[in-house]
Amino acid sequence: MDFSLTRFQKSILKAAKEFAKGEFDKDIAADMDKKGKFPENIWKKAAGLGLAGVHMNGEAQGSSLAMTDQVLTAGALCAADSGLGTSVAGACRGAECLYLAGNEAINANFLYPMLDGEKLCACAFSEKSGCLNFSDISATAVDQGKFLILNGKKEYVLFAEPADFFIVLCRVPSDQAPKAETSLLIVEKKTHGIHISPLGEKLGLRMSPVADVEFSNVPVPVSNLVTDPGTGLDIVQKFLIIDQVSRAAMAAGIARGAMDRSLDYTKQRKQFNTFIADFEVTQHKFADMAVQIRSAELLIFEAAWLIDQGRFEKDIAAMALTAASMAAVNVADEAVQLMGGYGYMSEYEVERFYRDAKAIRITHPCGRGLKNSLAKEVIKRKNQWKF
């Protein structure tokens, strides 16, 4: 079992850190967080350097889905800045669906421009308060010859406002499938009949805006069907596992960034003529932080490695996100405490790291919902755990 990084992984990790150092300005980050604005220009620069959708550019390294490279990049970006990091690392969210489908015509028009930073997409899957049980999807696209007429409402769509197109999970009726099996459909934002309702200000992850989207008699070219009817849900389920691992990497990066900032602070501030970092109680806090972060990272690397082997292990991905989201909140909270009054001042950033960590922790599929899903997998597998 080898935990060492490859030469490519070391180079891409270095590139991510250097990019963040050069482009992640704390004043810009604070302003965009306050305005709830997506950092489009920074994302485009990251994509131009190959830092967007790393796991979909893996063929050059001999791997068709290099998630291990992606989690390293996402973690480094989020450690540098929680808001800019999560928005840049998450901007290719949904591209995995196109990649997994393998429709070359679709990829040429939408996936590759997305990886180059030319187009941004939004996943329009959920219909009931972010619920990920898609067995009762009601959005429907009816075949009218050269076009499909799409109707339906999607909730909590990430990047809906800045997106150039949507990947919509819907039902497509046909003579062969009168019950209208699920498929994925690309809908360009410029199409008539799309109504976007922003959900307003959020506690954290404010640079990643969300909205409800309603499709009313939207005409979509048949050529925009990503998958054949009946195969869309399978791809979405694999995507959700990839997404959980990506979010876990972001959470672990946030935790590491919060710890680093509080560590720097305690090394410079004194109490009773002693640096705060020299007190045993402080050192124990940092030891606990490090254990939580590293434990989460190891789960993340395992989950990513499994995906690279073509194994989409739902339970391992859920464990990784559970551990990482808990670590992010715990570490960020401790970082705020260690910095005292400065901890909740925006100038020192850790308050934003805490808000962003909390947002990952409470948004679906984290928290109780994720634990319920994990528990079912654990009970089902029973004694089948193996390496």
Backbone hydrogen bonds in HBPLUS format (Angstrom, degrees):
<---DONOR---> <-ACCEPTOR-->    atom                        ^
c    i                          cat <-CA-CA->   ^        H-A-AA   ^      H-
h    n   atom  resd res      DA  || num        DHA   H-A  angle D-A-AA Bond
n    s   type  num  typ     dist DA aas  dist angle  dist       angle   num
A0010-LYS N   A0006-THR O   2.97 MM   4  6.25 158.2  2.02 153.2 158.8     1
A0011-SER N   A0007-ARG O   3.01 MM   4  6.23 151.4  2.10 143.2 151.2     2
A0012-ILE N   A0008-PHE O   2.86 MM   4  6.14 159.1  1.91 156.7 161.9     3
A0013-LEU N   A0009-GLN O   2.95 MM   4  5.98 152.6  2.02 142.8 150.6     4
A0014-LYS N   A0010-LYS O   3.00 MM   4  6.11 154.0  2.07 139.9 146.9     5
A0015-ALA N   A0011-SER O   2.90 MM   4  6.12 152.8  1.97 141.6 149.5     6
A0016-ALA N   A0012-ILE O   2.94 MM   4  6.10 154.8  2.00 142.7 148.7     7
A0017-LYS N   A0013-LEU O   3.07 MM   4  6.30 160.8  2.11 147.0 151.8     8
A0018-GLU N   A0014-LYS O   2.93 MM   4  6.12 160.4  1.97 150.6 156.2     9
A0019-PHE N   A0015-ALA O   2.86 MM   4  5.98 155.9  1.92 146.3 153.3    10
A0020-ALA N   A0016-ALA O   3.00 MM   4  6.17 167.3  2.01 148.7 151.9    11
A0021-LYS N   A0017-LYS O   2.96 MM   4  6.12 155.9  2.02 144.2 151.3    12
A0022-GLY N   A0018-GLU O   3.03 MM   4  6.19 146.7  2.14 143.1 151.1    13
A0022-GLY N   A0019-PHE O   3.12 MM   3  5.21 122.1  2.47  96.5 110.7    14
A0023-GLU N   A0019-PHE O   2.83 MM   4  5.90 147.8  1.93 155.7 165.1    15
A0024-PHE N   A0020-ALA O   2.87 MM   4  5.03 155.3  1.93 133.4 139.1    16
A0025-ASP N   A0023-GLU O   3.13 MM   2  5.95 120.6  2.50 109.7  93.8    17
A0029-ALA N   A0025-ASP O   2.90 MM   4  6.13 160.4  1.94 154.2 160.6    18
A0030-ALA N   A0026-LYS O   2.95 MM   4  6.08 157.2  2.00 140.6 146.3    19
A0031-ASP N   A0027-ASP O   3.03 MM   4  6.20 155.2  2.09 142.9 149.5    20
A0032-MET N   A0028-ILE O   2.88 MM   4  6.12 164.0  1.91 155.7 159.7    21
A0033-ASP N   A0029-ALA O   2.87 MM   4  5.98 152.9  1.95 146.8 154.9    22
A0034-LYS N   A0030-ALA O   3.01 MM   4  6.13 155.2  2.07 140.7 147.3    23
A0035-LYS N   A0031-ASP O   3.00 MM   4  6.24 152.7  2.08 145.2 152.5    24
A0036-GLY N   A0032-MET O   2.79 MM   4  5.67 121.3  2.14 136.6 150.9    25
A0037-LYS N   A0032-MET O   3.00 MM   5  5.02 159.0  2.05 140.0 145.6    26
A0036-GLY N   A0033-ASP O   3.32 MM   3  5.04 139.8  2.49  90.0 101.2    27
A0040-GLU N   A0038-PHE O   2.87 MM   2  5.65 131.2  2.11 111.6  96.3    28
A0043-TRP N   A0039-PRO O   3.03 MM   4  6.26 162.0  2.06 157.5 163.2    29
A0044-LYS N   A0040-GLU O   2.96 MM   4  6.21 159.0  2.00 153.1 158.6    30
A0045-LYS N   A0041-ASN O   3.10 MM   4  6.36 153.4  2.18 144.0 150.6    31
A0046-ALA N   A0042-ILE O   2.98 MM   4  6.24 157.2  2.03 149.5 155.9    32
A0047-ALA N   A0043-TRP O   2.88 MM   4  6.14 159.1  1.92 153.7 159.3    33
A0048-GLY N   A0044-LYS O   2.95 MM   4  6.13 150.9  2.03 142.2 150.2    34
A0049-LEU N   A0046-ALA O   3.11 MM   3  5.25 139.4  2.29  98.7 110.0    35
A0051-LEU N   A0046-ALA O   2.94 MM   5  5.19 159.0  1.98 154.1 147.3    36
A0050-GLY N   A0047-ALA O   2.94 MM   3  5.01 160.9  1.98 107.4 112.8    37
A0056-MET N   A0053-GLY O   2.91 MM   3  5.42 158.3  1.95 115.8 123.1    38
A0057-ASN N   A0054-VAL O   2.97 MM   3  5.23 162.5  2.00 111.9 117.2    39
A0061-GLN N   A0058-GLY O   2.86 MM   3  5.37 147.1  1.96 113.7 123.9    40
A0063-SER N   A0058-GLY O   3.13 MM   5  5.12 160.6  2.16 137.4 131.6    41
A0062-GLY N   A0059-GLU O   2.97 MM   3  4.92 162.6  2.01 106.5 109.4    42
A0067-MET N   A0065-LEU O   2.93 MM   2  5.86 128.8  2.19 111.9  96.5    43
A0070-GLN N   A0066-ALA O   3.33 MM   4  6.67 152.9  2.40 139.2 146.7    44
A0071-VAL N   A0067-MET O   2.91 MM   4  6.17 161.9  1.94 161.4 163.0    45
A0072-LEU N   A0068-THR O   3.41 MM   4  6.46 154.0  2.49 134.5 140.8    46
A0073-THR N   A0069-ASP O   3.14 MM   4  6.36 160.5  2.18 148.0 153.0    47
A0074-ALA N   A0070-GLN O   2.89 MM   4  6.10 171.9  1.90 158.9 160.9    48
A0075-GLY N   A0071-VAL O   2.97 MM   4  5.93 161.1  2.01 141.6 147.2    49
A0076-ALA N   A0072-LEU O   3.10 MM   4  6.25 158.7  2.15 144.3 149.8    50
A0077-LEU N   A0073-THR O   3.02 MM   4  6.26 163.0  2.05 156.5 160.7    51
A0078-CYS N   A0074-ALA O   3.03 MM   4  6.16 162.1  2.06 150.9 155.6    52
A0079-ALA N   A0075-GLY O   2.96 MM   4  6.05 143.6  2.09 143.8 153.4    53
A0080-ALA N   A0076-ALA O   3.22 MM   4  6.39 144.2  2.35 138.8 147.3    54
A0081-ASP N   A0077-LEU O   3.13 MM   4  6.47 150.7  2.22 143.5 151.1    55
A0085-GLY N   A0081-ASP O   2.79 MM   4  5.40 145.8  1.91 137.4 148.9    56
A0086-THR N   A0082-SER O   3.16 MM   4  5.99 161.1  2.19 130.4 135.6    57
A0087-SER N   A0083-GLY O   3.15 MM   4  6.26 158.9  2.20 145.9 151.9    58
A0088-VAL N   A0084-LEU O   2.93 MM   4  5.99 162.4  1.96 150.5 155.5    59
A0089-ALA N   A0085-GLY O   2.85 MM   4  5.81 165.6  1.87 150.7 155.5    60
A0090-GLY N   A0086-THR O   2.91 MM   4  5.61 137.3  2.09 128.2 139.3    61
A0091-ALA N   A0088-VAL O   3.36 MM   3  5.26 160.4  2.40  99.6 105.3    62
A0093-ARG N   A0090-GLY O   3.02 MM   3  5.27 155.6  2.08 116.2 118.0    63
A0095-ALA N   A0092-CYS O   2.94 MM   3  5.57 162.8  1.97 137.8 143.2    64
A0097-CYS N   A0094-GLY O   2.99 MM   3  5.54 142.4  2.14 111.3 120.2    65
A0098-LEU N   A0095-ALA O   3.06 MM   3  5.32 119.9  2.43 102.1 115.9    66
A0099-TYR N   A0095-ALA O   2.96 MM   4  6.28 160.1  2.00 152.5 158.9    67
A0100-LEU N   A0096-GLU O   2.79 MM   4  5.92 163.9  1.81 153.1 156.4    68
A0101-ALA N   A0097-CYS O   3.07 MM   4  6.15 147.7  2.18 137.5 146.1    69
A0102-GLY N   A0098-LEU O   3.17 MM   4  6.42 147.5  2.28 145.6 152.6    70
A0107-ASN N   A0103-ASN O   2.84 MM   4  6.09 160.7  1.88 156.4 163.1    71
A0108-ALA N   A0104-GLU O   2.92 MM   4  6.07 157.1  1.97 147.3 152.1    72
A0109-ASN N   A0105-ALA O   3.28 MM   4  6.48 150.9  2.37 141.6 148.3    73
A0110-PHE N   A0106-ILE O   2.83 MM   4  5.85 144.2  1.95 153.3 163.6    74
A0112-TYR N   A0107-ASN O   2.87 MM   5  5.86 169.4  1.88 154.2 155.8    75
A0114-MET N   A0110-PHE O   3.13 MM   4  6.10 140.4  2.29 136.3 147.0    76
A0114-MET N   A0111-LEU O   2.99 MM   3  5.06 121.3  2.34  97.4 113.2    77
A0115-LEU N   A0111-LEU O   2.96 MM   4  6.34 153.5  2.03 154.8 162.2    78
A0116-ASP N   A0112-TYR O   3.03 MM   4  6.23 136.9  2.22 143.1 155.0    79
A0118-GLU N   A0113-PRO O   2.73 MM   5  5.00 153.1  1.80 168.7 161.4    80
A0119-LYS N   A0113-PRO O   3.29 MM   6  5.63 140.2  2.46 111.7 110.9    81
A0117-GLY N   A0114-MET O   3.08 MM   3  5.16 159.5  2.12 103.7 110.0    82
A0164-ASP N   A0120-LEU O   2.58 MM  44  5.26 167.8  1.60 146.5 149.8    83
A0165-PHE N   A0120-LEU O   3.33 MM  45  6.79 147.2  2.44 151.1 156.6    84
A0122-ALA N   A0165-PHE O   3.03 MM  43  6.52 136.0  2.23 145.9 158.5    85
A0167-ILE N   A0122-ALA O   2.91 MM  45  6.24 157.4  1.96 154.3 158.6    86
A0124-ALA N   A0167-ILE O   2.86 MM  43  5.80 169.0  1.87 146.6 150.0    87
A0169-LEU N   A0124-ALA O   3.16 MM  45  6.48 161.4  2.19 148.5 149.0    88
A0155-GLU N   A0126-SER O   2.88 MM  29  5.67 155.9  1.94 132.2 140.2    89
A0131-CYS N   A0128-LYS O   2.92 MM   3  5.39 156.5  1.98 117.2 125.0    90
A0171-ARG N   A0139-ALA O   2.78 MM  32  6.16 157.2  1.83 145.5 152.4    91
A0140-THR N   A0151-ASN O   2.91 MM  11  5.57 152.2  1.99 162.7 167.1    92
A0151-ASN N   A0140-THR O   2.95 MM  11  5.57 154.2  2.01 151.5 159.5    93
A0141-ALA N   A0171-ARG O   2.79 MM  30  6.10 163.1  1.81 166.0 168.7    94
A0142-VAL N   A0149-ILE O   3.01 MM   7  5.11 156.7  2.06 132.9 129.6    95
A0149-ILE N   A0142-VAL O   2.85 MM   7  5.11 161.4  1.89 139.3 142.3    96
A0144-GLN N   A0147-PHE O   2.72 MM   3  5.34 162.3  1.75 170.6 170.8    97
A0222-VAL N   A0146-LYS O   3.05 MM  76  5.77 159.3  2.09 143.6 140.9    98
A0148-LEU N   A0220-VAL O   2.69 MM  72  5.07 158.9  1.73 148.0 154.9    99
A0220-VAL N   A0148-LEU O   2.81 MM  72  5.07 156.8  1.86 148.3 156.1   100
A0150-LEU N   A0218-VAL O   2.86 MM  68  4.94 170.4  1.87 141.6 141.4   101
A0218-VAL N   A0150-LEU O   2.98 MM  68  4.94 160.9  2.02 146.0 142.2   102
A0152-GLY N   A0215-PHE O   2.99 MM  63  5.27 145.0  2.12 146.5 145.5   103
A0215-PHE N   A0152-GLY O   2.73 MM  63  5.27 178.2  1.73 172.6 173.3   104
A0154-LYS N   A0213-VAL O   2.73 MM  59  5.19 171.9  1.74 163.3 165.2   105
A0213-VAL N   A0154-LYS O   2.83 MM  59  5.19 163.3  1.86 150.1 156.0   106
A0157-VAL N   A0211-ALA O   2.72 MM  54  5.22 165.2  1.74 154.3 153.8   107
A0211-ALA N   A0157-VAL O   3.08 MM  54  5.22 141.7  2.24 123.4 134.5   108
A0159-PHE N   A0209-PRO O   2.77 MM  50  5.39 159.7  1.81 177.1 171.5   109
A0163-ALA N   A0159-PHE O   3.05 MM   4  5.72 130.9  2.30 146.1 157.6   110
A0189-LYS N   A0164-ASP O   2.94 MM  25  5.41 171.9  1.94 135.5 136.4   111
A0166-PHE N   A0187-VAL O   2.77 MM  21  5.11 164.1  1.80 146.1 150.8   112
A0187-VAL N   A0166-PHE O   2.88 MM  21  5.11 162.5  1.91 146.9 152.8   113
A0168-VAL N   A0185-LEU O   2.79 MM  17  5.10 177.2  1.79 155.1 154.1   114
A0185-LEU N   A0168-VAL O   2.90 MM  17  5.10 152.7  1.97 140.7 149.8   115
A0170-CYS N   A0183-SER O   3.03 MM  13  5.63 166.5  2.04 158.4 162.8   116
A0183-SER N   A0170-CYS O   2.77 MM  13  5.63 149.6  1.86 162.1 170.0   117
A0172-VAL N   A0181-GLU O   3.03 MM   9  5.85 162.2  2.06 153.0 153.1   118
A0174-SER N   A0177-ALA O   3.34 MM   3  4.96 151.0  2.43 111.1 114.7   119
A0177-ALA N   A0174-SER O   3.16 MM   3  4.96 128.8  2.43  90.1 103.8   120
A0180-ALA N   A0177-ALA O   2.89 MM   3  5.47 158.4  1.94 122.7 126.5   121
A0230-GLY N   A0182-THR O   2.64 MM  48  4.96 156.4  1.69 137.9 146.4   122
A0232-GLY N   A0182-THR O   3.40 MM  50  5.35 154.3  2.47 124.4 118.1   123
A0226-VAL N   A0184-LEU O   2.85 MM  42  5.30 157.6  1.90 143.0 148.3   124
A0186-ILE N   A0224-ASN O   3.02 MM  38  5.26 168.6  2.03 143.6 147.3   125
A0191-THR N   A0188-GLU O   3.05 MM   3  5.75 166.9  2.07 122.4 126.4   126
A0216-SER N   A0193-GLY O   2.88 MM  23  4.97 172.0  1.88 150.1 152.6   127
A0195-HIS N   A0214-GLU O   2.90 MM  19  5.11 165.6  1.93 154.0 158.1   128
A0214-GLU N   A0195-HIS O   2.86 MM  19  5.11 165.4  1.88 149.9 154.9   129
A0197-SER N   A0212-ASP O   2.79 MM  15  5.09 172.7  1.79 159.1 160.6   130
A0212-ASP N   A0197-SER O   2.97 MM  15  5.09 162.6  2.00 140.4 137.7   131
A0199-LEU N   A0210-VAL O   3.22 MM  11  6.08 170.5  2.23 140.8 138.4   132
A0208-SER N   A0205-LEU O   3.14 MM   3  5.58 161.5  2.17 112.3 117.1   133
A0224-ASN N   A0221-PRO O   2.88 MM   3  5.50 164.7  1.90 119.1 124.2   134
A0225-LEU N   A0222-VAL O   3.08 MM   3  5.78 158.8  2.12 124.1 124.8   135
A0231-THR N   A0228-ASP O   3.14 MM   3  5.90 159.2  2.18 148.9 149.3   136
A0235-ILE N   A0231-THR O   3.42 MM   4  6.74 160.1  2.46 151.9 156.3   137
A0236-VAL N   A0232-GLY O   3.04 MM   4  6.29 158.5  2.09 149.9 156.3   138
A0237-GLN N   A0233-LEU O   2.93 MM   4  6.14 156.0  1.99 150.7 156.2   139
A0238-LYS N   A0234-ASP O   3.25 MM   4  6.54 154.4  2.31 143.4 149.3   140
A0239-PHE N   A0235-ILE O   2.88 MM   4  6.14 158.5  1.93 149.8 156.8   141
A0240-LEU N   A0236-VAL O   2.86 MM   4  6.11 152.4  1.94 150.7 157.2   142
A0241-ILE N   A0238-LYS O   3.17 MM   3  5.30 126.3  2.47  98.5 111.7   143
A0242-ILE N   A0238-LYS O   3.13 MM   4  6.51 161.5  2.16 152.2 156.9   144
A0243-ASP N   A0239-PHE O   2.74 MM   4  6.00 156.6  1.80 153.5 161.3   145
A0244-GLN N   A0240-LEU O   2.95 MM   4  6.10 150.4  2.04 139.3 146.2   146
A0245-VAL N   A0241-ILE O   3.17 MM   4  6.45 159.6  2.21 148.7 153.3   147
A0246-SER N   A0242-ILE O   2.95 MM   4  6.22 156.5  2.00 149.7 156.8   148
A0247-ARG N   A0243-ASP O   2.87 MM   4  6.07 161.5  1.91 151.1 155.9   149
A0248-ALA N   A0244-GLN O   2.89 MM   4  6.05 148.8  1.98 142.0 151.2   150
A0249-ALA N   A0245-VAL O   3.01 MM   4  6.29 152.7  2.09 145.1 151.5   151
A0250-MET N   A0246-SER O   3.07 MM   4  6.41 152.1  2.15 145.3 152.9   152
A0251-ALA N   A0247-ARG O   2.92 MM   4  6.20 158.2  1.96 149.2 154.9   153
A0252-ALA N   A0248-ALA O   2.90 MM   4  6.19 160.6  1.94 153.0 157.8   154
A0253-GLY N   A0249-ALA O   2.97 MM   4  6.15 152.3  2.05 143.2 151.0   155
A0254-ILE N   A0250-MET O   2.91 MM   4  6.22 152.7  1.99 148.5 156.0   156
A0255-ALA N   A0251-ALA O   2.97 MM   4  6.27 158.0  2.02 149.8 155.4   157
A0256-ARG N   A0252-ALA O   2.99 MM   4  6.25 160.1  2.03 147.6 152.6   158
A0257-GLY N   A0253-GLY O   2.89 MM   4  6.10 157.9  1.94 149.5 155.8   159
A0258-ALA N   A0254-ILE O   2.92 MM   4  6.13 157.0  1.97 151.5 157.3   160
A0259-MET N   A0255-ALA O   2.98 MM   4  6.20 162.3  2.01 150.6 155.5   161
A0260-ASP N   A0256-ARG O   2.95 MM   4  6.11 163.6  1.97 149.7 154.2   162
A0261-ARG N   A0257-GLY O   3.14 MM   4  6.31 155.9  2.20 143.6 149.2   163
A0262-SER N   A0258-ALA O   3.09 MM   4  6.33 161.2  2.13 150.4 155.3   164
A0263-LEU N   A0259-MET O   2.82 MM   4  5.97 149.2  1.91 151.1 160.7   165
A0264-ASP N   A0260-ASP O   2.97 MM   4  6.18 160.3  2.01 147.0 151.4   166
A0265-TYR N   A0261-ARG O   3.06 MM   4  6.24 157.7  2.11 142.3 148.6   167
A0266-THR N   A0262-SER O   2.94 MM   4  6.13 165.2  1.97 147.5 150.8   168
A0267-LYS N   A0263-LEU O   3.08 MM   4  6.21 133.9  2.30 142.5 153.9   169
A0268-GLN N   A0265-TYR O   3.05 MM   3  5.37 150.1  2.14 106.6 115.8   170
A0269-ARG N   A0265-TYR O   3.02 MM   4  6.18 140.1  2.18 153.7 165.4   171
A0277-ALA N   A0266-THR O   2.94 MM  11  4.87 147.0  2.05 132.6 123.3   172
A0276-ILE N   A0269-ARG O   2.95 MM   7  6.10 160.4  1.98 159.2 159.3   173
A0271-GLN N   A0274-THR O   2.79 MM   3  5.30 160.3  1.83 148.5 148.3   174
A0274-THR N   A0271-GLN O   2.98 MM   3  5.30 147.6  2.08 108.5 118.0   175
A0278-ASP N   A0275-PHE O   2.87 MM   3  5.42 155.9  1.93 115.6 123.6   176
A0279-PHE N   A0276-ILE O   3.26 MM   3  5.72 164.0  2.29 112.2 116.8   177
A0282-THR N   A0279-PHE O   3.14 MM   3  5.35 122.1  2.49 100.1 113.8   178
A0283-GLN N   A0279-PHE O   3.04 MM   4  6.38 161.0  2.07 153.5 159.1   179
A0284-HIS N   A0280-GLU O   2.90 MM   4  6.17 153.1  1.97 152.7 159.6   180
A0285-LYS N   A0281-VAL O   3.20 MM   4  6.42 145.7  2.32 135.6 144.2   181
A0285-LYS N   A0282-THR O   3.06 MM   3  5.08 119.2  2.44  94.8 110.1   182
A0286-PHE N   A0282-THR O   3.06 MM   4  6.48 155.5  2.13 152.1 158.2   183
A0287-ALA N   A0283-GLN O   2.95 MM   4  6.22 148.5  2.05 143.6 152.9   184
A0288-ASP N   A0284-HIS O   2.96 MM   4  6.23 158.2  2.01 148.1 152.8   185
A0289-MET N   A0285-LYS O   2.95 MM   4  6.24 155.4  2.01 146.8 154.0   186
A0290-ALA N   A0286-PHE O   2.93 MM   4  6.11 165.2  1.95 149.9 153.2   187
A0291-VAL N   A0287-ALA O   3.06 MM   4  6.31 155.7  2.12 148.3 154.4   188
A0292-GLN N   A0288-ASP O   3.12 MM   4  6.35 164.7  2.14 150.5 153.9   189
A0293-ILE N   A0289-MET O   2.95 MM   4  6.21 165.8  1.97 158.3 162.3   190
A0294-ARG N   A0290-ALA O   2.91 MM   4  5.99 170.4  1.92 151.2 154.5   191
A0295-SER N   A0291-VAL O   2.93 MM   4  5.94 158.0  1.98 146.9 153.4   192
A0296-ALA N   A0292-GLN O   3.11 MM   4  6.24 160.0  2.15 143.9 149.1   193
A0297-GLU N   A0293-ILE O   2.89 MM   4  6.14 159.9  1.93 151.5 157.7   194
A0298-LEU N   A0294-ARG O   2.99 MM   4  6.17 156.7  2.04 149.4 154.2   195
A0299-LEU N   A0295-SER O   3.27 MM   4  6.55 156.7  2.33 144.5 150.0   196
A0300-ILE N   A0296-ALA O   2.90 MM   4  6.18 154.7  1.97 150.3 158.4   197
A0301-PHE N   A0297-GLU O   2.83 MM   4  6.10 162.5  1.87 154.4 158.1   198
A0302-GLU N   A0298-LEU O   3.03 MM   4  6.21 153.4  2.10 142.0 149.2   199
A0303-ALA N   A0299-LEU O   2.93 MM   4  6.16 165.7  1.95 151.2 154.9   200
A0304-ALA N   A0300-ILE O   2.84 MM   4  6.05 159.7  1.88 153.5 159.5   201
A0305-TRP N   A0301-PHE O   2.84 MM   4  5.93 157.7  1.89 143.9 150.4   202
A0306-LEU N   A0302-GLU O   2.93 MM   4  6.16 157.3  1.99 151.8 157.4   203
A0307-ILE N   A0303-ALA O   3.18 MM   4  6.46 153.3  2.25 141.8 148.3   204
A0308-ASP N   A0304-ALA O   3.00 MM   4  6.33 152.5  2.07 147.4 155.3   205
A0309-GLN N   A0305-TRP O   3.10 MM   4  6.44 128.0  2.38 138.2 151.9   206
A0309-GLN N   A0306-LEU O   3.01 MM   3  5.05 134.8  2.22  95.0 108.2   207
A0311-ARG N   A0306-LEU O   2.80 MM   5  5.07 158.2  1.85 151.1 144.9   208
A0310-GLY N   A0307-ILE O   2.86 MM   3  4.93 159.1  1.91 108.6 113.7   209
A0317-ALA N   A0313-GLU O   3.14 MM   4  6.35 164.1  2.16 155.9 160.4   210
A0318-ALA N   A0314-LYS O   3.03 MM   4  6.19 153.9  2.10 142.7 150.1   211
A0319-MET N   A0315-ASP O   2.90 MM   4  6.16 153.5  1.97 145.6 152.9   212
A0320-ALA N   A0316-ILE O   2.94 MM   4  6.15 159.1  1.98 148.1 153.6   213
A0321-LEU N   A0317-ALA O   3.03 MM   4  6.30 163.3  2.06 151.0 154.5   214
A0322-THR N   A0318-ALA O   2.90 MM   4  6.00 158.8  1.95 147.3 153.9   215
A0323-ALA N   A0319-MET O   2.89 MM   4  6.01 174.1  1.89 155.7 157.4   216
A0324-ALA N   A0320-ALA O   2.93 MM   4  5.96 163.1  1.95 146.9 152.5   217
A0325-SER N   A0321-LEU O   2.91 MM   4  5.81 163.2  1.94 144.4 149.5   218
A0326-MET N   A0322-THR O   3.10 MM   4  6.16 157.4  2.15 145.4 151.6   219
A0327-ALA N   A0323-ALA O   2.94 MM   4  6.07 158.2  1.98 144.9 151.6   220
A0328-ALA N   A0324-ALA O   2.87 MM   4  6.03 156.2  1.92 147.2 153.7   221
A0329-VAL N   A0325-SER O   3.20 MM   4  6.39 164.1  2.23 144.2 147.1   222
A0330-ASN N   A0326-MET O   2.94 MM   4  6.08 171.5  1.95 156.0 158.8   223
A0331-VAL N   A0327-ALA O   2.83 MM   4  5.77 168.0  1.85 151.8 155.9   224
A0332-ALA N   A0328-ALA O   2.97 MM   4  5.88 160.3  2.01 141.3 147.7   225
A0333-ASP N   A0329-VAL O   2.90 MM   4  5.91 156.0  1.96 145.4 152.4   226
A0334-GLU N   A0330-ASN O   3.00 MM   4  6.19 157.6  2.05 144.2 150.3   227
A0335-ALA N   A0331-VAL O   2.82 MM   4  6.05 148.9  1.92 146.8 156.3   228
A0336-VAL N   A0332-ALA O   3.02 MM   4  6.29 153.7  2.10 146.2 151.9   229
A0337-GLN N   A0333-ASP O   3.09 MM   4  6.39 157.8  2.14 145.8 151.7   230
A0338-LEU N   A0334-GLU O   2.87 MM   4  6.11 159.3  1.92 151.7 156.8   231
A0339-MET N   A0335-ALA O   3.19 MM   4  6.34 142.7  2.34 141.1 149.9   232
A0340-GLY N   A0337-GLN O   3.09 MM   3  5.19 158.1  2.14 103.9 110.7   233
A0342-TYR N   A0339-MET O   3.17 MM   3  5.50 130.6  2.43 144.4 135.4   234
A0343-GLY N   A0340-GLY O   2.91 MM   3  5.32 144.0  2.04 109.1 120.1   235
A0345-MET N   A0342-TYR O   3.12 MM   3  5.13 165.5  2.15 107.5 110.7   236
A0348-TYR N   A0345-MET O   3.07 MM   3  5.89 153.5  2.14 123.5 129.0   237
A0349-GLU N   A0346-SER O   3.15 MM   3  5.21 165.4  2.17 108.3 112.7   238
A0350-VAL N   A0348-TYR O   2.75 MM   2  5.82 137.3  1.93  96.3  95.0   239
A0352-ARG N   A0349-GLU O   2.88 MM   3  5.38 130.2  2.13 112.5 125.5   240
A0353-PHE N   A0349-GLU O   3.08 MM   4  6.46 154.2  2.15 150.0 158.2   241
A0354-TYR N   A0350-VAL O   2.86 MM   4  6.09 150.9  1.94 144.2 151.6   242
A0355-ARG N   A0351-GLU O   3.04 MM   4  6.29 158.4  2.09 139.7 145.2   243
A0356-ASP N   A0352-ARG O   2.86 MM   4  6.07 163.2  1.89 152.7 157.1   244
A0357-ALA N   A0353-PHE O   2.89 MM   4  5.99 152.8  1.96 143.3 151.2   245
A0358-LYS N   A0354-TYR O   2.88 MM   4  6.08 161.5  1.91 152.0 157.0   246
A0359-ALA N   A0355-ARG O   2.99 MM   4  6.19 147.5  2.09 141.2 150.1   247
A0360-ILE N   A0356-ASP O   3.13 MM   4  6.44 154.6  2.20 145.5 150.7   248
A0361-ARG N   A0357-ALA O   3.00 MM   4  6.24 155.8  2.06 147.9 155.3   249
A0362-ILE N   A0358-LYS O   3.02 MM   4  6.21 150.8  2.10 151.1 156.4   250
A0363-THR N   A0359-ALA O   3.10 MM   4  5.95 139.7  2.27 143.0 151.1   251
A0366-CYS N   A0363-THR O   2.91 MM   3  5.74 150.3  2.00 123.0 132.8   252
A0371-LYS N   A0367-GLY O   3.11 MM   4  6.40 157.8  2.16 150.9 157.7   253
A0372-ASN N   A0368-ARG O   2.87 MM   4  6.11 153.9  1.94 152.9 159.9   254
A0373-SER N   A0369-GLY O   3.12 MM   4  6.37 157.3  2.17 143.7 149.2   255
A0374-LEU N   A0370-LEU O   2.90 MM   4  6.14 159.1  1.94 149.5 155.5   256
A0375-ALA N   A0371-LYS O   2.79 MM   4  5.92 161.7  1.82 150.7 155.7   257
A0376-LYS N   A0372-ASN O   3.15 MM   4  6.37 155.0  2.22 145.0 150.4   258
A0377-GLU N   A0373-SER O   3.26 MM   4  6.56 152.5  2.34 143.0 149.9   259
A0377-GLU N   A0374-LEU O   3.07 MM   3  5.14 116.3  2.50  96.6 112.0   260
A0378-VAL N   A0374-LEU O   2.90 MM   4  6.22 157.4  1.95 155.0 161.7   261
A0379-ILE N   A0375-ALA O   2.93 MM   4  6.12 168.6  1.94 154.3 156.8   262
A0380-LYS N   A0376-LYS O   2.94 MM   4  5.99 153.9  2.01 140.8 148.7   263
A0381-ARG N   A0377-GLU O   2.93 MM   4  6.03 156.4  1.98 147.1 152.8   264
A0382-LYS N   A0378-VAL O   2.92 MM   4  5.92 145.2  2.04 145.4 154.8   265
A0384-GLN N   A0381-ARG O   2.84 MM   3  5.26 148.7  1.94 129.1 139.4   266
